[in-house]
Amino acid sequence: MKVLCVGGGPATLYLAILLKLRDRSHDISVYEKNAAGSTYGWGVTYWPDMLDTLMAHDEPSAQSIRDHSVRWSDGVAHVRDRVTVHHGDEGFAIGRHRLLRILADRAASLGVRTHFGRAVSAQDPVLDADLIVAGDGARSVLRDQHAEHFGTQVTAGRNRFVWLGTTKVFRSFTFAFVETGHGWLWCYAYGFDGEHSTCIVECAPGTWSGLGLDTMERSDALRLLEGLLAEPLEGHPLIGRTDVAGPAQWQTFPTVTNRVWSHGNLVLIGDAAHTTHYSIGAGTTLAMQDAMALAASLRSPATLGTALDEYERVRKRALLPLQSAARHSAGWYENLPRYVDLEPHQMFALLGQRHSPLLPYIPPQLYYRVDRAIGRNQSLRSLKRWLGPRIARVLQNN
């Protein structure tokens, strides 16, 4: 089978690896518009169960990913001048550059041809293959050519955010909430190697414009944010993207959904098919899980269309609870004033419960007391998870 992957992200590279492991005779090419090594995004996160899954699919790449990852086991929240620590929140992070290099090298060792610095347009003659995989991101060119067929919807979030790096190495997953004269501003920060951390800064649109961040030059914006986040940064600088010119790259998060995921021999994968808000830290994991599911569907002797339908069905079902969690997580931050004046330990507890569909409809302190009363009783927690969406729908409609 001849397979052409457009976009050199984790989804397409891992798919290429898995297909080659299944059958070395597959002719697989990956086309990436950017030059080799010129990615952005600083670090990406994943969780312990994902590492086990990677080991089961391709041990060499999983070993390398594990060896180049950092691990944390605590969460830390700075709220005004108080710091709260929550133990036991284990996770991993790896530099996006490093992850892509590991996957590209592994793919090349198996015979996959990767073409860097080569953009592929919708009418490109290179699009001649048995299977074309659109892994070219949330603004996919190949998908948008058939947007009506795919039923593509892109919904912009309300808050503004910017993805930065810093030389401050955070040893725990860290949140910091800072009150400004124009509202609240906060960051999510985590180390991903021994020298740098990711630092995502977010705020409401009124805070963004009130502070002048909507028009401020990049260097001035970084200095302002460094001042606001001086306590968690401990004097370390923030670092913006160097691959684009102009002001700081503030964005609203695009939630992408598609009614169907394939059109003939063209199939969507990763952010081209779906996005989930970065606050649940699952984007890279979900993209690589797409690759696992697509590779598994293509193993069967069924027709290509049947295999692609099976891939879509499996992944849509798996994504439903995560998409719901991401929606509620984003909404928690969009309604931060509802929670930020709680005692820090209470706020941190509800930060961990932000995926709950019930939380927006129950007074925060009451929700906190009920959740503490349930504690670790698994039967009660299972009942809460089952009842939550149903009660939330009733409350939402009244």
N, C-alpha and C positions, 0 to 999 in steps of 0.2 A: 504494500500500500504506500502510495506517495502522500505525505502529509506536509502541509505548509502552515507554519505558525507565524502569525503576525503579532509582534510585541514580544520583547525578551524579558518579561517579568517572571516571578516564581511559578505562576500557573503554567505557562507555555514551556518553560525549561523543564519543569518536573514532568509534565506530560510527555515531552520528548524522551526523557530518561526512561520512564515507565514503558513506553511503547517499544523502545529499543531493547529493553530487558526482556520483553515478551517475544520479540521477533527481530533479530538483527538485520533481516532483509528489508525491513521498512526503510523507505527513502524519506528522511525527515530533515526539513530545513526550518530555521528560525530567523526571522527578519526583525531587527530592532533599529528604530530610527536614530537612536542616540549612539554616540561612539562608545566603545567598550570602556566600562568603568565610570561613565559620566551619568550616574543616576543621582537622585536626591532622596530625601526622606530620613536621613540619619539612621536611627535604629528601628527595628520592628520587634514586636513581642510575640511570644507564643507560650503555651502552657504545658505542664508535664505530660499530659496524655497525648499531646501532639507529637512529642519526641518519640514516644513508644510506637505511635502509628508510623512515623517515618522509618523507624528501625525495621518495622515489619515489611515495608515496601522496598526500601533500598538501603541496606546497612552502610555501605561506604559513604554515601552523601550524608546520611543521618549522623554518622560518627564525626564527620568533619564539621557539620553544623553544631553538634554538641560541643566539640572541642573549642570552637570559636565563639561560643555564647557566654554570656554572664548570667548569673542566677541570683535572684533575690527571694527573701522569705518574709519580708515585712512590708507593710504599707505605712506611710507617714503623711500626716496632714498638717499643714501650717494654716491656721485660721487667725487672722490678725496677729497678735503676739503670742499665741499659744500653739503648742505642738502636741499632737496626739499620735501614738504609735499603735498599730494593730498587727499582732504577730500571726504568722501562719499563712500569709497571702503569697504563696510560692509562684514564681514565674521565671521566664527566661527572655533574654533579648539578644539580638545579634545585629551588627551593622548591615544595612541593606546592601551596601557595596560588597561586603564579604559574602553574604548569602547568595547574591547573584553570581559572584565569581565562582563559588563552590559549585553551584548548579550548572553554570556554563562549562566549567572544566570537566565535570562528570559527564555531561551530555557529549562534549567533544571526544572524550575517551571512549565513548560507545559508538562514535561515528556520526553524530548529529552535526550538521553544518550550520553554524551561526554566522549571520551576516550583520555586522554592526554598522551603524551610520548609513543605513539603507531604509528609507521610508517606503511604505507600500500604499499606494492610492487605491481607490475603489475599482478603477479600471486598469490597474497595472497588469501587464502581460505575464508577470511572474505568477499570477493567481491561476495556476493550472495544476491542479492536484486532485487526488481522490477525496481528500478532506482538507478543508481550510478552517483553521482555528483562529478566531478573532479574540486575541488576548491583548488588544491595544488600548485598554483602559476605559475609564468611565466616559470618556469622550470619543469612543471608538468610531473611526472613520468607516470601517467595513460594516458595522452595525447600522450606523446612521444612513447608509445608502438604502437600507431596507427597513427604516424605522417604523413605517406603517405596518409592515408584516410582523415585525417583532413586537409591536405594541409597546415601544419604549416610552417610559415615563421618567422624567428627572425632576425631583422635588428638592428645592434649595432649603437648607436649614435657616433658622433665624439668626443665630449667633455668628460672629466673625471669629476666625482663628488663623494663626500663622504657625507654620512648622519650622522650628529653629533647632539649632544645636548649641551646645555649651561645653566649655572645658571643665566645668564642675562635674565630677564623676559621682552620680547618685548611687549609693549602695542599696537603696530601697526604692520601691515605686513611690514617688512623692507627688503630693498635691499641695498647692499653695494658693490661698484665697486672699486677695488684697483689696481693701476698700479704698476707692479713689473718690475724688470730688464729683465724679460723674457716674458712679456706680461701681460694681464689682468687676474685678479682672482676676483670672486664675490661670494656673498652668498645670500640666501633667508632665512629669519628668522621670526619666529612668536611664541608667547607664547601659551602654551596649558594648563597650570595650574598656580597656584600662585608661583611656584618655578622654573620652567624650561621652556626652549624654544627649538624648533627645529631650527637647523642651517645647511642648506645644502650648501656645498661649491662646486663650479664648476670652471673649467678653461679649456682652450684649451690644447690639448696634448703636444704642444711645451712648454707651461708654466709649465705644470705638470712635465715633464722631466727636463726642465731647472732649476726649483727650487729644483730638487732632490727628489720630492715627490714620484717618481716611485720606489725608493729604500730605502727611509727613514723609520726608525723605527717609530712605532705609536706615542710614547711619543714625539719624536723629531718633527714629523709632526704636532702634535697638538700645540706644543710651537711655531713653525714657523707660523702657521695659526693664532694663538692668537695675534702674533705680527703684522701681516699684517692687521688683522681686529680689532686692538686695539680700534679704535674710536667707532664703533658701539657696541662692546662688553663691553666697559667701564671697562676694567680690569678683567672681569669675565672669567673663564676658559671654554674651549671646552671639551666635554666629548665624547669619542668614545665608540664603542660597547665593551661589556665585555664578550660576549658569544663566541668570536672567538679569537684565538691567532694570533700572527704575525703582519705584517705591517698594516697600516691603510687600511680600506676596500674601496679603490677607485674602481669605476666601470664605465662602459659605459652603457647608458640606453638601454635596450633591447625592441624594439618595436615588439610586438607579434601580428600576425594576423593568422586567420585560415579560410580556404575556407568553411568548414562546421563545425558545433559545436556539432554534435552528431554522435554516432556510436552505433547502436542498442540501448541498454538501458543505455549507457554511455553518459553523457552530460557535456560540459565545462561551467564554470562560472568564473567570475572575471578575474584575470590576466592569468589564464590558457587559456581563450578564446581570450583576447585582453589586450593590455596595452596602456596607453596614457601618454605622457611625464609628469613628475612630476611638470613642470613649470606651468601647468594650474590647479593644485590642485584639480583634480577630480577623482583620482583613487578609493578611498574608496566609494565615491558617486556612481560611475558607477558600482562598484561591488554589492552594495546593490540594485541598480536599476535592475541589472540582476536578483537578487533574487526575486524582486517584479514581474518582467515579467515572470519568470519561474513559480512561484507560480500561477499567473493568468492563464497561459496557461494550467496548470495541473488541473484547476478547471472544465474545460469543459469535457463532457462525451466522447470526441473523443479518438482515440487510442493514445498510448504513442508516437508513431512515429509522428503522426499529431500534438500533443501538443508540441513536441520538435522542429518540423519544424516551428511552429507558434512563439515560443519563439525566435528562431534564426532570423526569419524574422523581428520581432518587434525590437529586440535589434540592429541588424545590421543597420536598417534604422535610429534609434535614435542616433547611435554612429557616423554616417558619418560626421556630422558637427564638432563634438568634436574631432575626429581623425584628421581632417584637421586642426583645430585650434591648436592641440598639435604639429603637424608636423611643422607648421609655427612658433609656439612659440619656439620650440627647435632650429629651424633655425635662429631665431633672435639672440639667445645667441651665436650660432656658428659663427655669423657674427658681433659680438659686436663692433669691431673697426669701422664699418660703421656708428655707432650711438653714440659712447661714447664721441666724441668731440663736439657734439651739446651743446647748452646751457642746463643746467640741467633740466629746466622746459620743454624744447622741447624733450629731451631724455626721460624723465619720461612719457610724453604724448605718444611717440612712443612705449615705453615699454608697455603701456596699449593697443596699437594698434598692438601688435606683432602677433596677430592671422590673420591679414589681408593677403590674398594671393597677394595683389598688392604691399605691402610695399617693397619686395626685388627688384622690378623693377622700382621704382620711386625714384628719389633723395630724401633723407630724409627730407630736409628742404622744398622742394616743397610739399611732402606728408603732412607735418605738417601744412603748410599754407592752403592747400585744406581742410584738416580735420577741422581746426579751422573755415574756411569759412562756411562749412556745419553746424557746431555747433550742436544744438539740433533739427534741422529740421528733423522730423521723416520721411517725404516723401523722402528727399534727402538721409538720412542715409539708408533707405530701398533700394533705387535705387543703392547706393554704394555697399551694401551687395550683391545685385543681379548681378551687373556688374562685381564686383571684380574678382570672379573665372573665368569668361569668358574672361575678358581682360588679366588676368594673363596667361591663357592657350595660348592666341595668342602671348604674349610677350615671353613666355617660348619657343615657337616653332620657334621664329625668331632669 
